Amino acid sequence: MKKTPKKKSAKKPITPVTKKPSSQYSFYENVYDVVRLIPKGRVTSYGAIAKYLGTGRSARMVGYAMNASAMQIPPVPAHRVLNRNGQLTGKHHFNPPSIMQEMLEREGIKVKKDVVVNFENLFWDPVENLKF
């Protein structure tokens, strides 16, 4: 009996949060949905994700979500989320901290002194790239 290949399910559209989320869990899930869409070899910032979700002043909360993302299924590529200057400020939440840079470099992203080289050209803006 021949097995039929499973169809890949279409990704659910991301809806921006237009008011305060009712729980941190739902906010975190929205963050994870956006981060999973960042293409390999590209990076974004905590603030850009917050702005896309309609909570522009919650970049720190996006950082908290990234810190809590390690055991998520499907995985969340948290190494692609940096601060607004392209610095690897979240590296201390990786074990060992050097793994964040190593993961970026495996995707072809150069890092020098904990800063992504050519950050402006590698920056992926969810506001521009994810249309509703």
GILINZI-V365943 format. One record per run of one state. SS is the DSSP state (H for helix, E for strand, C for the rest). FROM is the first residue (numbers start at 0). TO is the last residue. If there is no record, write none. Layout:
SS_FROM_TO ; SS_FROM_TO
This chain:
C_0_22 ; H_23_34 ; C_35_41 ; E_42_44 ; H_45_51 ; C_52_57 ; H_58_66 ; C_67_76 ; H_77_79 ; E_80_81 ; C_82_85 ; E_86_86 ; C_87_89 ; H_90_92 ; C_93_96 ; H_97_105 ; C_106_109 ; E_110_111 ; C_112_113 ; E_114_115 ; C_116_117 ; H_118_121 ; E_122_122 ; C_123_124 ; H_125_128 ; C_129_131
